[in-house]
Amino acid sequence: SDYAANLAPEELILRWISYHLRKAKCSRTATNFTTDISDSEIYAVLMGQLAPKIVNQNEVNDIIFEPDLLERAEKVIQIAHRMVPGKSLFVTPDEIVK
């Protein structure tokens, strides 16, 4: 049987995220949707990897080097709005950090 067919949807998404992080030459991996994403770094790298015409490397670095985690999450949300204009997002900066 197909190995991927036996994985939970969450596990498939985490593997997909980690694949794109490796392609971006990021040392991080995604193993969960709590502590691994709470600092917004994975989101920033993933957005830069998937939408380089919308998110440039300077913006990714700006998020990664921002010391305030809530400010990082707010910047990620701003970029997400650019990536999907006119669409509602179902996550807030507070939820990312928590």
C-alpha positions in Angstrom: 0.0 0.0 0.0 1.0 3.6 -0.5 3.0 4.9 2.5 1.6 8.4 2.3 -2.0 7.1 2.2 -1.4 5.7 5.7 -0.3 9.0 7.2 -2.7 11.4 9.0 -3.5 14.6 7.2 -1.5 16.6 9.8 1.5 14.4 9.3 1.3 14.9 5.5 1.1 18.7 5.8 4.1 18.7 8.3 6.2 16.7 5.8 5.2 19.0 3.0 6.2 22.0 5.1 9.5 20.4 6.0 10.2 19.5 2.4 9.8 23.2 1.4 11.9 24.3 4.3 14.8 22.1 3.1 14.4 23.5 -0.4 14.8 26.9 1.1 17.9 25.7 2.8 16.4 26.4 6.2 17.7 24.3 9.1 14.2 24.2 10.8 11.8 21.4 10.5 8.1 21.2 11.3 7.1 18.4 13.6 4.0 20.0 15.2 1.6 22.9 14.8 2.3 24.4 18.2 5.8 25.2 19.4 7.4 24.8 15.9 5.3 27.6 14.4 4.9 29.9 17.4 7.9 32.0 16.5 6.6 32.6 12.9 10.0 31.7 11.4 8.7 28.6 9.6 5.8 30.6 8.2 8.1 33.3 6.9 10.5 30.9 5.2 7.6 28.9 3.8 5.9 32.0 2.3 9.2 33.2 0.8 9.8 29.8 -0.7 6.3 29.4 -2.1 5.7 32.9 -3.3 9.0 34.6 -4.1 7.3 37.1 -6.4 5.2 38.3 -3.4 7.5 37.8 -0.5 11.1 38.8 -1.0 14.1 37.5 1.1 14.4 40.9 2.9 10.9 40.5 4.2 11.6 36.9 5.4 14.8 38.1 7.2 12.9 41.1 8.7 10.5 38.6 10.3 13.2 36.2 11.4 15.3 38.9 13.0 12.3 40.7 14.7 12.8 40.1 18.4 9.1 40.6 19.3 7.2 37.4 18.6 3.8 39.1 18.3 5.3 41.6 15.8 6.7 38.7 13.8 3.3 37.1 13.7 1.6 40.4 12.7 4.1 40.7 9.8 3.3 37.1 8.7 -0.4 37.9 8.7 0.2 41.0 6.6 2.1 38.9 4.0 -0.6 36.3 4.1 -3.2 39.0 3.2 -1.0 40.0 0.2 -0.8 36.3 -0.9 -4.5 35.8 -0.8 -6.0 39.3 -1.3 -9.7 39.7 -0.4 -9.8 36.4 1.6 -10.4 36.1 5.3 -7.7 34.6 7.4 -8.7 32.2 10.2 -5.7 32.9 12.4 -4.6 35.9 14.4 -1.1 37.0 15.5 -2.1 36.1 19.1 -3.0 32.6 18.0 0.2 32.1 16.1 2.3 33.0 19.2 0.2 30.9 21.5 
